[in-house]
Amino acid sequence: MTIEEFQNKFGIIGRSKEIKDLISIIMQVAQSDISVLITGESGVGKEVFARAIHGSSKRANKDWVDVDYRGVEI
């Protein structure tokens, strides 16, 4: 799947080099069996990228579970 096809499938908007680099990393991470912690400011698209990782992973056929740690010190 190309980066553009991946963007269309998961609703990721952007043409910058940084977005394309991030999608490339996501496509690699999704194929591995590792845990991923996504952090960032509110509204930057963390959930969009988390769903893209899940949706393109080997676990895509399993249930998606949202976990919100807002306000919890880690």
All heavy atoms as TSV, in Angstrom:
chain	resi	resn	atom	element	x	y	z
A	1	MET	N	N	0.842	-1.169	0.000
A	1	MET	CA	C	0.000	0.000	0.000
A	1	MET	C	C	0.896	1.243	0.000
A	1	MET	O	O	1.870	1.305	0.739
A	1	MET	CB	C	-0.891	-0.040	1.260
A	1	MET	CG	C	-1.730	1.179	1.450
A	1	MET	SD	S	-2.817	1.169	2.927
A	1	MET	CE	C	-3.733	-0.322	2.724
A	2	THR	N	N	0.536	2.211	-0.797
A	2	THR	CA	C	1.316	3.453	-0.847
A	2	THR	C	C	0.922	4.361	0.319
A	2	THR	O	O	-0.119	4.154	0.961
A	2	THR	CB	C	1.068	4.219	-2.159
A	2	THR	OG1	O	-0.278	4.704	-2.164
A	2	THR	CG2	C	1.332	3.346	-3.382
A	3	ILE	N	N	1.732	5.360	0.554
A	3	ILE	CA	C	1.431	6.324	1.614
A	3	ILE	C	C	0.113	7.030	1.319
A	3	ILE	O	O	-0.710	7.223	2.218
A	3	ILE	CB	C	2.597	7.322	1.782
A	3	ILE	CG1	C	3.792	6.601	2.420
A	3	ILE	CG2	C	2.179	8.533	2.604
A	3	ILE	CD1	C	5.039	7.427	2.552
A	4	GLU	N	N	-0.120	7.378	0.067
A	4	GLU	CA	C	-1.360	8.063	-0.309
A	4	GLU	C	C	-2.571	7.160	-0.083
A	4	GLU	O	O	-3.613	7.618	0.402
A	4	GLU	CB	C	-1.302	8.522	-1.774
A	4	GLU	CG	C	-0.329	9.657	-2.016
A	4	GLU	CD	C	1.140	9.219	-2.070
A	4	GLU	OE1	O	1.413	8.006	-2.254
A	4	GLU	OE2	O	2.014	10.080	-1.904
A	5	GLU	N	N	-2.468	5.893	-0.418
A	5	GLU	CA	C	-3.565	4.946	-0.188
A	5	GLU	C	C	-3.831	4.788	1.314
A	5	GLU	O	O	-4.980	4.728	1.750
A	5	GLU	CB	C	-3.243	3.584	-0.804
A	5	GLU	CG	C	-3.237	3.589	-2.316
A	5	GLU	CD	C	-2.641	2.324	-2.920
A	5	GLU	OE1	O	-1.853	1.622	-2.246
A	5	GLU	OE2	O	-2.976	2.045	-4.091
A	6	PHE	N	N	-2.755	4.739	2.096
A	6	PHE	CA	C	-2.862	4.637	3.545
A	6	PHE	C	C	-3.588	5.865	4.104
A	6	PHE	O	O	-4.479	5.735	4.940
A	6	PHE	CB	C	-1.460	4.504	4.153
A	6	PHE	CG	C	-1.451	4.131	5.605
A	6	PHE	CD1	C	-1.419	2.805	5.989
A	6	PHE	CD2	C	-1.449	5.116	6.592
A	6	PHE	CE1	C	-1.396	2.460	7.335
A	6	PHE	CE2	C	-1.415	4.783	7.929
A	6	PHE	CZ	C	-1.394	3.443	8.306
A	7	GLN	N	N	-3.206	7.040	3.626
A	7	GLN	CA	C	-3.857	8.274	4.068
A	7	GLN	C	C	-5.340	8.250	3.754
A	7	GLN	O	O	-6.159	8.613	4.603
A	7	GLN	CB	C	-3.211	9.493	3.394
A	7	GLN	CG	C	-1.879	9.868	3.982
A	7	GLN	CD	C	-1.328	11.128	3.359
A	7	GLN	OE1	O	-0.597	11.055	2.389
A	7	GLN	NE2	N	-1.669	12.267	3.920
A	8	ASN	N	N	-5.695	7.845	2.564
A	8	ASN	CA	C	-7.104	7.788	2.171
A	8	ASN	C	C	-7.873	6.786	3.015
A	8	ASN	O	O	-8.995	7.057	3.450
A	8	ASN	CB	C	-7.245	7.441	0.689
A	8	ASN	CG	C	-6.814	8.570	-0.216
A	8	ASN	OD1	O	-6.843	9.737	0.178
A	8	ASN	ND2	N	-6.398	8.232	-1.416
A	9	LYS	N	N	-7.294	5.632	3.246
A	9	LYS	CA	C	-7.972	4.575	4.008
A	9	LYS	C	C	-8.267	5.012	5.437
A	9	LYS	O	O	-9.331	4.712	5.972
A	9	LYS	CB	C	-7.121	3.309	4.018
A	9	LYS	CG	C	-7.752	2.159	4.768
A	9	LYS	CD	C	-6.952	0.887	4.657
A	9	LYS	CE	C	-7.645	-0.241	5.394
A	9	LYS	NZ	N	-6.914	-1.503	5.276
A	10	PHE	N	N	-7.326	5.739	6.064
A	10	PHE	CA	C	-7.478	6.090	7.475
A	10	PHE	C	C	-7.797	7.566	7.714
A	10	PHE	O	O	-7.819	8.015	8.857
A	10	PHE	CB	C	-6.224	5.673	8.251
A	10	PHE	CG	C	-6.050	4.179	8.271
A	10	PHE	CD1	C	-5.071	3.575	7.500
A	10	PHE	CD2	C	-6.895	3.374	9.022
A	10	PHE	CE1	C	-4.917	2.196	7.490
A	10	PHE	CE2	C	-6.755	1.997	9.016
A	10	PHE	CZ	C	-5.768	1.403	8.253
A	11	GLY	N	N	-8.058	8.315	6.658
A	11	GLY	CA	C	-8.478	9.704	6.806
A	11	GLY	C	C	-7.405	10.635	7.341
A	11	GLY	O	O	-7.698	11.579	8.072
A	12	ILE	N	N	-6.158	10.362	6.971
A	12	ILE	CA	C	-5.043	11.204	7.416
A	12	ILE	C	C	-4.819	12.280	6.361
A	12	ILE	O	O	-4.557	11.983	5.201
A	12	ILE	CB	C	-3.765	10.372	7.635
A	12	ILE	CG1	C	-4.019	9.311	8.719
A	12	ILE	CG2	C	-2.594	11.270	7.998
A	12	ILE	CD1	C	-2.911	8.310	8.870
A	13	ILE	N	N	-4.911	13.522	6.798
A	13	ILE	CA	C	-4.793	14.661	5.879
A	13	ILE	C	C	-3.429	15.306	6.054
A	13	ILE	O	O	-2.975	15.506	7.169
A	13	ILE	CB	C	-5.897	15.691	6.158
A	13	ILE	CG1	C	-7.262	15.035	5.960
A	13	ILE	CG2	C	-5.735	16.915	5.279
A	13	ILE	CD1	C	-8.409	15.872	6.463
A	14	GLY	N	N	-2.772	15.626	4.968
A	14	GLY	CA	C	-1.498	16.326	5.029
A	14	GLY	C	C	-0.582	15.895	3.906
A	14	GLY	O	O	-0.614	14.752	3.465
A	15	ARG	N	N	0.226	16.836	3.447
A	15	ARG	CA	C	1.163	16.552	2.354
A	15	ARG	C	C	2.604	16.810	2.734
A	15	ARG	O	O	3.495	16.619	1.930
A	15	ARG	CB	C	0.818	17.427	1.149
A	15	ARG	CG	C	-0.539	17.150	0.568
A	15	ARG	CD	C	-0.756	18.008	-0.639
A	15	ARG	NE	N	-2.110	17.813	-1.143
A	15	ARG	CZ	C	-2.710	18.601	-1.980
A	15	ARG	NH1	N	-2.082	19.674	-2.425
A	15	ARG	NH2	N	-3.918	18.356	-2.386
A	16	SER	N	N	2.824	17.246	3.967
A	16	SER	CA	C	4.182	17.614	4.367
A	16	SER	C	C	5.081	16.392	4.464
A	16	SER	O	O	4.615	15.263	4.610
A	16	SER	CB	C	4.164	18.344	5.710
A	16	SER	OG	O	3.822	17.444	6.747
A	17	LYS	N	N	6.370	16.636	4.406
A	17	LYS	CA	C	7.358	15.567	4.555
A	17	LYS	C	C	7.198	14.896	5.912
A	17	LYS	O	O	7.319	13.679	6.038
A	17	LYS	CB	C	8.769	16.124	4.385
A	17	LYS	CG	C	9.853	15.066	4.543
A	17	LYS	CD	C	11.233	15.675	4.478
A	17	LYS	CE	C	12.358	14.672	4.602
A	17	LYS	NZ	N	12.203	13.589	5.527
A	18	GLU	N	N	6.905	15.689	6.946
A	18	GLU	CA	C	6.762	15.151	8.297
A	18	GLU	C	C	5.595	14.168	8.389
A	18	GLU	O	O	5.733	13.111	9.017
A	18	GLU	CB	C	6.577	16.287	9.316
A	18	GLU	CG	C	7.797	17.150	9.517
A	18	GLU	CD	C	8.014	18.227	8.449
A	18	GLU	OE1	O	7.138	18.405	7.573
A	18	GLU	OE2	O	9.071	18.873	8.485
A	19	ILE	N	N	4.477	14.490	7.769
A	19	ILE	CA	C	3.315	13.587	7.779
A	19	ILE	C	C	3.655	12.307	7.027
A	19	ILE	O	O	3.367	11.200	7.490
A	19	ILE	CB	C	2.067	14.259	7.166
A	19	ILE	CG1	C	1.556	15.366	8.072
A	19	ILE	CG2	C	0.976	13.241	6.878
A	19	ILE	CD1	C	0.930	14.907	9.366
A	20	LYS	N	N	4.275	12.445	5.880
A	20	LYS	CA	C	4.641	11.259	5.087
A	20	LYS	C	C	5.649	10.386	5.837
A	20	LYS	O	O	5.561	9.159	5.807
A	20	LYS	CB	C	5.155	11.665	3.723
A	20	LYS	CG	C	4.030	12.244	2.865
A	20	LYS	CD	C	4.504	12.632	1.495
A	20	LYS	CE	C	3.412	13.387	0.788
A	20	LYS	NZ	N	2.730	12.675	-0.217
A	21	ASP	N	N	6.606	11.018	6.534
A	21	ASP	CA	C	7.566	10.262	7.341
A	21	ASP	C	C	6.855	9.525	8.476
A	21	ASP	O	O	7.150	8.364	8.759
A	21	ASP	CB	C	8.636	11.185	7.929
A	21	ASP	CG	C	9.611	11.714	6.890
A	21	ASP	OD1	O	9.633	11.181	5.749
A	21	ASP	OD2	O	10.353	12.665	7.216
A	22	LEU	N	N	5.914	10.203	9.124
A	22	LEU	CA	C	5.160	9.590	10.207
A	22	LEU	C	C	4.340	8.400	9.709
A	22	LEU	O	O	4.313	7.341	10.347
A	22	LEU	CB	C	4.248	10.624	10.871
A	22	LEU	CG	C	3.466	10.180	12.088
A	22	LEU	CD1	C	4.370	9.591	13.165
A	22	LEU	CD2	C	2.669	11.339	12.637
A	23	ILE	N	N	3.713	8.538	8.575
A	23	ILE	CA	C	2.936	7.434	8.006
A	23	ILE	C	C	3.842	6.261	7.664
A	23	ILE	O	O	3.497	5.100	7.911
A	23	ILE	CB	C	2.142	7.912	6.771
A	23	ILE	CG1	C	1.052	8.885	7.213
A	23	ILE	CG2	C	1.544	6.727	6.018
A	23	ILE	CD1	C	0.380	9.623	6.091
A	24	SER	N	N	5.002	6.537	7.139
A	24	SER	CA	C	5.963	5.478	6.837
A	24	SER	C	C	6.341	4.712	8.107
A	24	SER	O	O	6.403	3.473	8.112
A	24	SER	CB	C	7.202	6.080	6.181
A	24	SER	OG	O	8.152	5.098	5.908
A	25	ILE	N	N	6.564	5.437	9.185
A	25	ILE	CA	C	6.889	4.799	10.462
A	25	ILE	C	C	5.704	3.977	10.960
A	25	ILE	O	O	5.865	2.837	11.409
A	25	ILE	CB	C	7.306	5.856	11.507
A	25	ILE	CG1	C	8.652	6.467	11.119
A	25	ILE	CG2	C	7.365	5.254	12.906
A	25	ILE	CD1	C	9.017	7.715	11.898
A	26	ILE	N	N	4.513	4.541	10.879
A	26	ILE	CA	C	3.306	3.831	11.313
A	26	ILE	C	C	3.126	2.533	10.546
A	26	ILE	O	O	2.784	1.491	11.122
A	26	ILE	CB	C	2.063	4.730	11.147
A	26	ILE	CG1	C	2.063	5.804	12.221
A	26	ILE	CG2	C	0.782	3.918	11.186
A	26	ILE	CD1	C	1.006	6.846	12.038
A	27	MET	N	N	3.356	2.567	9.258
A	27	MET	CA	C	3.207	1.365	8.433
A	27	MET	C	C	4.191	0.273	8.872
A	27	MET	O	O	3.866	-0.914	8.828
A	27	MET	CB	C	3.380	1.717	6.959
A	27	MET	CG	C	2.245	2.575	6.423
A	27	MET	SD	S	2.532	3.241	4.771
A	27	MET	CE	C	2.301	1.790	3.769
A	28	GLN	N	N	5.372	0.664	9.325
A	28	GLN	CA	C	6.350	-0.303	9.819
A	28	GLN	C	C	5.979	-0.812	11.201
A	28	GLN	O	O	6.027	-2.014	11.467
A	28	GLN	CB	C	7.740	0.330	9.866
A	28	GLN	CG	C	8.301	0.683	8.504
A	28	GLN	CD	C	9.582	1.473	8.622
A	28	GLN	OE1	O	10.442	1.148	9.438
A	28	GLN	NE2	N	9.712	2.521	7.822
A	29	VAL	N	N	5.594	0.102	12.088
A	29	VAL	CA	C	5.249	-0.261	13.467
A	29	VAL	C	C	4.050	-1.205	13.490
A	29	VAL	O	O	4.008	-2.152	14.279
A	29	VAL	CB	C	4.952	1.013	14.296
A	29	VAL	CG1	C	4.284	0.679	15.616
A	29	VAL	CG2	C	6.221	1.788	14.532
A	30	ALA	N	N	3.078	-0.956	12.639
A	30	ALA	CA	C	1.859	-1.762	12.632
A	30	ALA	C	C	2.137	-3.234	12.338
A	30	ALA	O	O	1.368	-4.100	12.754
A	30	ALA	CB	C	0.867	-1.199	11.618
A	31	GLN	N	N	3.208	-3.521	11.650
A	31	GLN	CA	C	3.538	-4.909	11.312
A	31	GLN	C	C	4.271	-5.643	12.428
A	31	GLN	O	O	4.442	-6.852	12.378
A	31	GLN	CB	C	4.360	-4.955	10.018
A	31	GLN	CG	C	3.641	-4.364	8.826
A	31	GLN	CD	C	2.243	-4.937	8.660
A	31	GLN	OE1	O	2.060	-6.145	8.607
A	31	GLN	NE2	N	1.243	-4.062	8.596
A	32	SER	N	N	4.701	-4.903	13.453
A	32	SER	CA	C	5.424	-5.522	14.563
A	32	SER	C	C	4.453	-5.824	15.700
A	32	SER	O	O	3.298	-5.408	15.693
A	32	SER	CB	C	6.548	-4.609	15.039
A	32	SER	OG	O	6.011	-3.451	15.618
A	33	ASP	N	N	4.945	-6.537	16.693
A	33	ASP	CA	C	4.126	-6.890	17.850
A	33	ASP	C	C	4.658	-6.150	19.077
A	33	ASP	O	O	5.097	-6.756	20.044
A	33	ASP	CB	C	4.158	-8.405	18.062
A	33	ASP	CG	C	3.132	-8.856	19.086
A	33	ASP	OD1	O	2.119	-8.160	19.258
A	33	ASP	OD2	O	3.363	-9.892	19.728
A	34	ILE	N	N	4.626	-4.813	19.013
A	34	ILE	CA	C	5.119	-4.002	20.121
A	34	ILE	C	C	4.006	-3.088	20.615
A	34	ILE	O	O	3.043	-2.821	19.901
A	34	ILE	CB	C	6.345	-3.151	19.716
A	34	ILE	CG1	C	5.984	-2.171	18.595
A	34	ILE	CG2	C	7.509	-4.023	19.322
A	34	ILE	CD1	C	7.070	-1.164	18.284
A	35	SER	N	N	4.160	-2.619	21.832
A	35	SER	CA	C	3.241	-1.625	22.377
A	35	SER	C	C	3.712	-0.240	21.941
A	35	SER	O	O	4.904	0.004	21.821
A	35	SER	CB	C	3.223	-1.692	23.897
A	35	SER	OG	O	2.771	-2.944	24.324
A	36	VAL	N	N	2.749	0.648	21.740
A	36	VAL	CA	C	3.065	2.003	21.291
A	36	VAL	C	C	2.360	2.990	22.203
A	36	VAL	O	O	1.170	2.839	22.484
A	36	VAL	CB	C	2.586	2.222	19.832
A	36	VAL	CG1	C	2.843	3.642	19.393
A	36	VAL	CG2	C	3.248	1.233	18.897
A	37	LEU	N	N	3.087	3.994	22.678
A	37	LEU	CA	C	2.499	5.076	23.460
A	37	LEU	C	C	2.552	6.332	22.606
A	37	LEU	O	O	3.628	6.751	22.163
A	37	LEU	CB	C	3.279	5.295	24.758
A	37	LEU	CG	C	2.829	6.483	25.617
A	37	LEU	CD1	C	1.401	6.267	26.127
A	37	LEU	CD2	C	3.793	6.694	26.764
A	38	ILE	N	N	1.401	6.914	22.361
A	38	ILE	CA	C	1.315	8.128	21.543
A	38	ILE	C	C	0.983	9.290	22.467
A	38	ILE	O	O	-0.017	9.251	23.174
A	38	ILE	CB	C	0.235	7.981	20.455
A	38	ILE	CG1	C	0.553	6.789	19.559
A	38	ILE	CG2	C	0.122	9.263	19.644
A	38	ILE	CD1	C	-0.544	6.450	18.580
A	39	THR	N	N	1.832	10.305	22.456
A	39	THR	CA	C	1.604	11.472	23.309
A	39	THR	C	C	1.548	12.722	22.441
A	39	THR	O	O	2.007	12.727	21.305
A	39	THR	CB	C	2.732	11.633	24.348
A	39	THR	OG1	O	3.967	11.878	23.670
A	39	THR	CG2	C	2.868	10.405	25.222
A	40	GLY	N	N	0.971	13.763	22.983
A	40	GLY	CA	C	0.915	15.025	22.265
A	40	GLY	C	C	-0.201	15.900	22.785
A	40	GLY	O	O	-1.029	15.479	23.597
A	41	GLU	N	N	-0.209	17.111	22.301
A	41	GLU	CA	C	-1.225	18.081	22.696
A	41	GLU	C	C	-2.604	17.641	22.214
A	41	GLU	O	O	-2.736	16.872	21.265
A	41	GLU	CB	C	-0.895	19.454	22.099
A	41	GLU	CG	C	0.426	20.037	22.562
A	41	GLU	CD	C	0.435	20.355	24.039
A	41	GLU	OE1	O	-0.602	20.813	24.565
A	41	GLU	OE2	O	1.476	20.119	24.681
A	42	SER	N	N	-3.620	18.167	22.847
A	42	SER	CA	C	-4.997	17.903	22.463
A	42	SER	C	C	-5.234	18.408	21.030
A	42	SER	O	O	-4.805	19.510	20.676
A	42	SER	CB	C	-5.932	18.627	23.428
A	42	SER	OG	O	-7.264	18.431	23.065
A	43	GLY	N	N	-5.873	17.579	20.236
A	43	GLY	CA	C	-6.258	17.994	18.890
A	43	GLY	C	C	-5.235	17.767	17.796
A	43	GLY	O	O	-5.440	18.195	16.666
A	44	VAL	N	N	-4.129	17.082	18.094
A	44	VAL	CA	C	-3.096	16.887	17.070
A	44	VAL	C	C	-3.301	15.614	16.247
A	44	VAL	O	O	-2.562	15.371	15.304
A	44	VAL	CB	C	-1.672	16.903	17.654
A	44	VAL	CG1	C	-1.365	18.257	18.275
A	44	VAL	CG2	C	-1.462	15.791	18.655
A	45	GLY	N	N	-4.285	14.791	16.608
A	45	GLY	CA	C	-4.573	13.607	15.804
A	45	GLY	C	C	-4.045	12.303	16.363
A	45	GLY	O	O	-3.881	11.336	15.622
A	46	LYS	N	N	-3.809	12.257	17.660
A	46	LYS	CA	C	-3.274	11.026	18.260
A	46	LYS	C	C	-4.184	9.835	17.993
A	46	LYS	O	O	-3.723	8.763	17.629
A	46	LYS	CB	C	-3.075	11.210	19.771
A	46	LYS	CG	C	-2.020	12.238	20.151
A	46	LYS	CD	C	-1.893	12.399	21.639
A	46	LYS	CE	C	-3.147	12.898	22.310
A	46	LYS	NZ	N	-3.509	14.280	22.025
A	47	GLU	N	N	-5.489	10.032	18.162
A	47	GLU	CA	C	-6.420	8.927	17.962
A	47	GLU	C	C	-6.480	8.494	16.502
A	47	GLU	O	O	-6.590	7.308	16.205
A	47	GLU	CB	C	-7.817	9.287	18.462
A	47	GLU	CG	C	-8.751	8.088	18.409
A	47	GLU	CD	C	-10.091	8.329	19.073
A	47	GLU	OE1	O	-10.225	9.290	19.856
A	47	GLU	OE2	O	-11.001	7.541	18.802
A	48	VAL	N	N	-6.375	9.425	15.579
A	48	VAL	CA	C	-6.368	9.090	14.149
A	48	VAL	C	C	-5.194	8.156	13.845
A	48	VAL	O	O	-5.350	7.128	13.178
A	48	VAL	CB	C	-6.284	10.364	13.270
A	48	VAL	CG1	C	-6.069	10.007	11.809
A	48	VAL	CG2	C	-7.526	11.211	13.438
A	49	PHE	N	N	-4.030	8.497	14.372
A	49	PHE	CA	C	-2.852	7.669	14.120
A	49	PHE	C	C	-2.923	6.348	14.873
A	49	PHE	O	O	-2.509	5.314	14.357
A	49	PHE	CB	C	-1.573	8.444	14.441
A	49	PHE	CG	C	-1.262	9.490	13.413
A	49	PHE	CD1	C	-1.517	10.826	13.647
A	49	PHE	CD2	C	-0.745	9.121	12.178
A	49	PHE	CE1	C	-1.252	11.781	12.675
A	49	PHE	CE2	C	-0.472	10.065	11.197
A	49	PHE	CZ	C	-0.725	11.399	11.451
A	50	ALA	N	N	-3.484	6.361	16.082
A	50	ALA	CA	C	-3.646	5.110	16.827
A	50	ALA	C	C	-4.579	4.159	16.081
A	50	ALA	O	O	-4.314	2.956	15.965
A	50	ALA	CB	C	-4.179	5.398	18.222
A	51	ARG	N	N	-5.672	4.680	15.547
A	51	ARG	CA	C	-6.603	3.845	14.779
A	51	ARG	C	C	-5.955	3.331	13.495
A	51	ARG	O	O	-6.223	2.209	13.062
A	51	ARG	CB	C	-7.877	4.612	14.473
A	51	ARG	CG	C	-8.760	4.789	15.680
A	51	ARG	CD	C	-10.065	5.493	15.341
A	51	ARG	NE	N	-10.876	5.695	16.509
A	51	ARG	CZ	C	-11.705	4.799	17.027
A	51	ARG	NH1	N	-11.821	3.624	16.464
A	51	ARG	NH2	N	-12.412	5.082	18.104
A	52	ALA	N	N	-5.098	4.142	12.894
A	52	ALA	CA	C	-4.388	3.706	11.689
A	52	ALA	C	C	-3.429	2.567	12.009
A	52	ALA	O	O	-3.322	1.599	11.246
A	52	ALA	CB	C	-3.646	4.883	11.055
A	53	ILE	N	N	-2.731	2.671	13.130
A	53	ILE	CA	C	-1.836	1.584	13.542
A	53	ILE	C	C	-2.643	0.316	13.770
A	53	ILE	O	O	-2.304	-0.753	13.258
A	53	ILE	CB	C	-1.041	1.969	14.811
A	53	ILE	CG1	C	-0.041	3.083	14.500
A	53	ILE	CG2	C	-0.316	0.743	15.380
A	53	ILE	CD1	C	0.603	3.698	15.734
A	54	HIS	N	N	-3.720	0.423	14.531
A	54	HIS	CA	C	-4.552	-0.747	14.816
A	54	HIS	C	C	-5.151	-1.321	13.522
A	54	HIS	O	O	-5.117	-2.531	13.299
A	54	HIS	CB	C	-5.679	-0.386	15.784
A	54	HIS	CG	C	-6.627	-1.505	16.029
A	54	HIS	ND1	N	-6.315	-2.572	16.834
A	54	HIS	CD2	C	-7.872	-1.747	15.553
A	54	HIS	CE1	C	-7.322	-3.418	16.847
A	54	HIS	NE2	N	-8.283	-2.931	16.076
A	55	GLY	N	N	-5.676	-0.436	12.686
A	55	GLY	CA	C	-6.359	-0.871	11.469
A	55	GLY	C	C	-5.462	-1.525	10.441
A	55	GLY	O	O	-5.931	-2.275	9.584
A	56	SER	N	N	-4.168	-1.273	10.515
A	56	SER	CA	C	-3.251	-1.889	9.554
A	56	SER	C	C	-2.382	-2.963	10.212
A	56	SER	O	O	-1.453	-3.475	9.590
A	56	SER	CB	C	-2.375	-0.818	8.901
A	56	SER	OG	O	-1.625	-0.125	9.865
A	57	SER	N	N	-2.714	-3.309	11.443
A	57	SER	CA	C	-1.925	-4.317	12.162
A	57	SER	C	C	-2.528	-5.715	12.007
A	57	SER	O	O	-3.615	-5.877	11.457
A	57	SER	CB	C	-1.864	-3.965	13.655
A	57	SER	OG	O	-3.105	-4.245	14.276
A	58	LYS	N	N	-1.818	-6.689	12.534
A	58	LYS	CA	C	-2.304	-8.069	12.527
A	58	LYS	C	C	-3.511	-8.225	13.441
A	58	LYS	O	O	-4.221	-9.222	13.366
A	58	LYS	CB	C	-1.187	-9.012	12.980
A	58	LYS	CG	C	0.006	-9.011	12.060
A	58	LYS	CD	C	1.153	-9.789	12.653
A	58	LYS	CE	C	2.393	-9.601	11.797
A	58	LYS	NZ	N	3.604	-10.073	12.454
A	59	ARG	N	N	-3.746	-7.241	14.295
A	59	ARG	CA	C	-4.869	-7.281	15.243
A	59	ARG	C	C	-6.080	-6.499	14.747
A	59	ARG	O	O	-7.018	-6.254	15.499
A	59	ARG	CB	C	-4.422	-6.716	16.581
A	59	ARG	CG	C	-3.290	-7.489	17.207
A	59	ARG	CD	C	-2.843	-6.831	18.484
A	59	ARG	NE	N	-1.660	-7.511	18.999
A	59	ARG	CZ	C	-0.916	-7.059	19.965
A	59	ARG	NH1	N	-1.208	-5.909	20.530
A	59	ARG	NH2	N	0.131	-7.728	20.379
A	60	ALA	N	N	-6.085	-6.100	13.503
A	60	ALA	CA	C	-7.155	-5.260	12.969
A	60	ALA	C	C	-8.537	-5.893	13.129
A	60	ALA	O	O	-9.540	-5.188	13.244
A	60	ALA	CB	C	-6.886	-4.932	11.502
A	61	ASN	N	N	-8.586	-7.216	13.148
A	61	ASN	CA	C	-9.878	-7.897	13.279
A	61	ASN	C	C	-10.332	-8.004	14.732
A	61	ASN	O	O	-11.426	-8.471	15.010
A	61	ASN	CB	C	-9.824	-9.287	12.640
A	61	ASN	CG	C	-8.800	-10.183	13.300
A	61	ASN	OD1	O	-7.880	-9.713	13.961
A	61	ASN	ND2	N	-8.933	-11.475	13.104
A	62	LYS	N	N	-9.512	-7.558	15.671
A	62	LYS	CA	C	-9.861	-7.566	17.102
A	62	LYS	C	C	-10.529	-6.242	17.457
A	62	LYS	O	O	-10.453	-5.263	16.724
A	62	LYS	CB	C	-8.603	-7.734	17.959
A	62	LYS	CG	C	-7.739	-8.897	17.581
A	62	LYS	CD	C	-8.123	-10.109	18.320
A	62	LYS	CE	C	-7.094	-11.180	17.939
A	62	LYS	NZ	N	-7.319	-12.430	18.443
A	63	ASP	N	N	-11.181	-6.209	18.618
A	63	ASP	CA	C	-11.861	-4.998	19.066
A	63	ASP	C	C	-10.873	-3.869	19.332
A	63	ASP	O	O	-9.764	-4.089	19.792
A	63	ASP	CB	C	-12.649	-5.260	20.352
A	63	ASP	CG	C	-13.870	-6.132	20.117
A	63	ASP	OD1	O	-14.321	-6.224	18.959
A	63	ASP	OD2	O	-14.361	-6.723	21.086
A	64	TRP	N	N	-11.328	-2.648	19.036
A	64	TRP	CA	C	-10.568	-1.435	19.340
A	64	TRP	C	C	-11.010	-0.982	20.732
A	64	TRP	O	O	-12.197	-0.897	21.030
A	64	TRP	CB	C	-10.893	-0.352	18.304
A	64	TRP	CG	C	-10.459	1.018	18.699
A	64	TRP	CD1	C	-11.233	1.995	19.254
A	64	TRP	CD2	C	-9.144	1.561	18.594
A	64	TRP	NE1	N	-10.486	3.113	19.488
A	64	TRP	CE2	C	-9.191	2.870	19.094
A	64	TRP	CE3	C	-7.937	1.078	18.125
A	64	TRP	CZ2	C	-8.085	3.690	19.133
A	64	TRP	CZ3	C	-6.842	1.902	18.169
A	64	TRP	CH2	C	-6.922	3.190	18.663
A	65	VAL	N	N	-10.053	-0.682	21.611
A	65	VAL	CA	C	-10.359	-0.219	22.962
A	65	VAL	C	C	-9.682	1.125	23.184
A	65	VAL	O	O	-8.459	1.228	23.107
A	65	VAL	CB	C	-9.870	-1.238	24.027
A	65	VAL	CG1	C	-10.181	-0.728	25.422
A	65	VAL	CG2	C	-10.485	-2.598	23.796
A	66	ASP	N	N	-10.489	2.156	23.456
A	66	ASP	CA	C	-9.963	3.487	23.764
A	66	ASP	C	C	-9.559	3.547	25.226
A	66	ASP	O	O	-10.321	3.119	26.093
A	66	ASP	CB	C	-11.061	4.541	23.565
A	66	ASP	CG	C	-10.946	5.266	22.257
A	66	ASP	OD1	O	-9.855	5.262	21.670
A	66	ASP	OD2	O	-11.952	5.848	21.831
A	67	VAL	N	N	-8.388	4.073	25.508
A	67	VAL	CA	C	-7.944	4.294	26.881
A	67	VAL	C	C	-7.534	5.755	26.975
A	67	VAL	O	O	-6.675	6.214	26.235
A	67	VAL	CB	C	-6.760	3.380	27.256
A	67	VAL	CG1	C	-6.295	3.660	28.669
A	67	VAL	CG2	C	-7.124	1.914	27.076
A	68	ASP	N	N	-8.175	6.492	27.871
A	68	ASP	CA	C	-7.912	7.924	28.022
A	68	ASP	C	C	-7.258	8.168	29.376
A	68	ASP	O	O	-7.868	7.995	30.415
A	68	ASP	CB	C	-9.217	8.693	27.925
A	68	ASP	CG	C	-9.005	10.197	27.901
A	68	ASP	OD1	O	-7.866	10.656	28.104
A	68	ASP	OD2	O	-9.993	10.903	27.671
A	69	TYR	N	N	-5.982	8.548	29.346
A	69	TYR	CA	C	-5.234	8.814	30.560
A	69	TYR	C	C	-5.161	10.298	30.869
A	69	TYR	O	O	-4.279	10.751	31.558
A	69	TYR	CB	C	-3.802	8.265	30.431
A	69	TYR	CG	C	-3.752	6.762	30.527
A	69	TYR	CD1	C	-3.486	5.987	29.407
A	69	TYR	CD2	C	-3.966	6.122	31.733
A	69	TYR	CE1	C	-3.437	4.621	29.491
A	69	TYR	CE2	C	-3.920	4.747	31.820
A	69	TYR	CZ	C	-3.651	3.998	30.703
A	69	TYR	OH	O	-3.600	2.651	30.793
A	70	ARG	N	N	-6.089	11.073	30.353
A	70	ARG	CA	C	-6.078	12.518	30.543
A	70	ARG	C	C	-6.014	12.847	32.043
A	70	ARG	O	O	-6.805	12.379	32.834
A	70	ARG	CB	C	-7.342	13.109	29.958
A	70	ARG	CG	C	-7.325	14.581	29.819
A	70	ARG	CD	C	-8.555	15.065	29.132
A	70	ARG	NE	N	-8.979	14.061	28.150
A	70	ARG	CZ	C	-10.013	14.186	27.360
A	70	ARG	NH1	N	-10.762	15.257	27.441
A	70	ARG	NH2	N	-10.337	13.265	26.498
A	71	GLY	N	N	-5.040	13.655	32.399
A	71	GLY	CA	C	-4.913	14.097	33.775
A	71	GLY	C	C	-4.195	13.127	34.680
A	71	GLY	O	O	-3.996	13.404	35.854
A	72	VAL	N	N	-3.779	11.986	34.163
A	72	VAL	CA	C	-3.078	10.990	34.964
A	72	VAL	C	C	-1.594	11.171	34.769
A	72	VAL	O	O	-1.112	11.208	33.635
A	72	VAL	CB	C	-3.494	9.551	34.570
A	72	VAL	CG1	C	-2.700	8.535	35.342
A	72	VAL	CG2	C	-4.987	9.351	34.765
A	73	GLU	N	N	-0.866	11.303	35.849
A	73	GLU	CA	C	0.592	11.427	35.771
A	73	GLU	C	C	1.190	10.066	35.485
A	73	GLU	O	O	0.906	9.092	36.191
A	73	GLU	CB	C	1.156	11.978	37.076
A	73	GLU	CG	C	0.790	13.413	37.342
A	73	GLU	CD	C	1.437	14.378	36.382
A	73	GLU	OE1	O	2.600	14.142	35.991
A	73	GLU	OE2	O	0.792	15.377	36.011
A	74	ILE	N	N	1.994	9.972	34.458
A	74	ILE	CA	C	2.639	8.710	34.106
A	74	ILE	C	C	4.125	8.836	34.344
A	74	ILE	O	O	4.749	9.773	34.020
A	74	ILE	CB	C	2.358	8.326	32.641
A	74	ILE	CG1	C	0.877	8.127	32.442
A	74	ILE	CG2	C	3.143	7.098	32.244
A	74	ILE	CD1	C	0.477	7.813	31.019
